[in-house]
Amino acid sequence: METGIGRAHNIAVASMPGFVLPNDISASNRYFSQDIVDPEFSLNTDGTITVPEGPGIGVEIRKDRLDKYTAKRKRFTA
C-alpha cells in the first residue's frame, strides 16, 4: 500500500501528457484512517483524483503524523 508520498509520485507520472499506463490510484482513506500528507487524496464526485499543484510532489509531508506512525528508524552514513 502506498502512503500519500508514493501516491503523489504515482499521480504526477500518471498525469503526464502521453502517459497511457497509469497505476491503480485511489483515495487515501481507502487504506488509512489518517495519511501522512496534506492534503490527503480524495475522490472527486466523478471518480477522479485531482493532481496536486504544490511545489515538489505537490503535497506537504506531515512530520507529526510520520513520527506518530514510525516504528523504527535507521540512519545510514557514508
Secondary structure, DSSP 8 states (H G I E B T S, - for coil): ---HHHHHHHHHHHTSTT---------GGGT-SS-SEES-----TTS------SSTTSSEE-HHHHHHH---------
